[in-house]
Amino acid sequence: MEQNISELVWLYVKRRPFLKEVIRAGIVNYSALARKVSMDAFGSLEHQDAVKMALIRLSSKMEKLESDLEKRILALLKNSSMVIKSKVAVVITTKQLDELKPLSFAKSGRHITYIVEQKEIKKVPRSKAIWKTEENLNLITIESPEELEDTPGVISYILGALASEGINVVEFISCYTDTLLVIKQADTENAYRILSNIMD
């Protein structure tokens, strides 16, 4: 039964990323959280003590795992390089535009997203196929070692660092060892500072 409780507690926490963070950091009232998890997961307080112990064990385990993973991520990013390209635009369309020369593009089931130099915008035909265009953007390309593919959480770490400073990533494309982030011009200086601090 104890193993089942531990597994259910882990599933409960795993589905709530904000809980993972506070448990990993050890900044949580375990008794209060155990009451909530017990009611949510079991519908009663019958297993509250076992849930509390599972949460405490989970905290220790996550702290070690997250610490080791963060070290791997930072080591990889310190061996990465960054290039910024200004005057970029994003074009989202429902069909392929052969007249565009994209810096990069991504295709989904319904849309194609082009990242282009801003001067390419004039080549975009007026058409119902054009879903959206956005100008006055910059492209940050992070070039990483091949270990990127075997290191979980790198992209999440980068996006989290930017989001925590209120920087929105307009478009994002990952291609092998290259990570492409399109951001607004006004955010570029701050984004560069944040990413440089991580990579130095």
N, C-alpha and C positions, 0 to 999 in steps of 0.2 A: 504493500500500500504506500509506503514511504517513497519508493521509487516512482510510483505513479503520480504522487503529489509533486515531487521534484520536476517530473516531466511536464505536468500541467502548468506549474509555476513558470517554467522556462518558456513554454508556448505563450503564456499570457504576457510575459515581459517582452518576448521577441516580437510580438505583434504591435508593440507600443515603443517605438524608438526613443521617445523622451524618457520613458522609464529606464531603459537600458543605460542611458547617459547618467541619470541621477544615482542609480544603483552602482554603476561602475565608479562614480566619483565618491560614493559613500556619504552622500548628503541627503539621506532619506530617513524618516522615522519608520523603522521596520515593523513596529507594533501596529501603527496606523495603516501602513501599506498591507500588512498581513490580513488585517480585518477586511479591507476593501477587496483584496484578491480572493479571500475566502468566500465572501458574499457573491462576488462576480462569477467565480469559477465553480464553486460548490453549492452556492445557495444557502449556506449556513456558516456559523463560526465554529463548527465542530472540529475542523482541522487547522484552526488558526495557529496553534503553536508549531505544528509541523510545517505550515506555510512560511512562518517567520524564520524557522531554521533553514528552510530551502532558500529563502531570499538572502540570508546572510552568507550561506555557502556559495550561492550564485555570485554575490558581490565579490568575494575573494577570487573566484575563478575568472570572472570577467575582468577584474583589475589586472591580473597577470596577463591574460590573453590580449587585452586591449593595449597594454603597455608594450608587449612584445611586437604586436602588429604596428603600433604607432612608430616604433623604432625602425621597423622594416620600411614603412611608408616614407618616413623622413630621410632615411638613407638613400632610397631610390630617388626622391625629389632633389636631394643634394647633388645627384649625378645627372640631373635633367637640365635642359637649357630652355630659355624663353625668348620668343620673337614676337614683336608687336607690329602689326600692320594697320595703318590708319586709313581713313576714308573708305570704309567698307559698307556694303549694304546687304540686306537679306531680302530675297524674293521667294515667296511661297506660291506655288502654282499647282494646278491640277493636271497639267500635262507637261511633257518635256519641251524645253525651249532650246532649240539647237543654235540659235543666234547668240546665246550667252556663253562667255568663257569663264566658268566658275573657278574660284579658288578652291572650293570644295562644294559637295552637295550630298544630300541624303534623300533616299526615296522610301516612302512608306506605302501602305496600301492605297491611300487616297491623295497624298500630296507629295510634291518634290520641293525640298528646301535648298535654295541656292545661296551660297555665300559668294559675293562678287565684289570687285572693285566698284566704287560708287559711280565711276564714269560709265560702267556697263548698263546702268539703269536706263539710259536713253535708248538702249537697244530693246528694251522690254516693250512688246506690242500692247496696245490697249485691247484687252480681251477679257472675256468672262472667265477665262482659265486662270487669270491672276487673282489669287486669293488675298495676298497681302504683300506690301513692300515696306521696308523700314530702312531709312538712311541715317547718316551721321553716327556710324558705329565704328568700333575698332575690333580687330581680330587678334587675340592672344593665342599663339601656338606654343604648347609645351612639348618639347621633344625629350622623350625618356628612354632609358635603356630597355632592352628586351624583357627584363624582369618584370616590367609593368604588367604583362599578361598573367603572371603567376602571383601577383601581389594583390589580394583583395582589399578594397576600401580606398584605393588611391584617389579615384575620381570623387568619391563621397567626401574624402578629406579636403580636397581642393574646393569643391562646391560649398561645403560647410564653412570653410574659412572665409569665403567671399560672402556667403549669406549672412554670417554672423556680424558682418560690417555693413549690412544693408545693400550689398551689391547684387543686382539681378543679372543672371546670365540669360541674354536674349535668345541665343541659340547655342547648342552644344553638339559637337561631333567627335567621336573617338574613332581613330583609324590606326590600327596596329599600335605603334608606340607614340603616335601623335595625338595630343588632346587639343581640340580647337574650341575656344571660348569666344563667343561674340558678345561684346558688352557695349554699353553706351559710352560715347566719348567722355562725358562728364565723370564717369566712374573709372576711367582708365588709370589715372595717376594713383588713386587709392588701391585699385586692384594690383597694379604693378608693385606697389609697396608691400602689400600683404603677401603676394606670391614670392617676391624677392626674399622676404624674411623667412619664409618657409624653406626656400631653396638654398639659402646661404648657410 
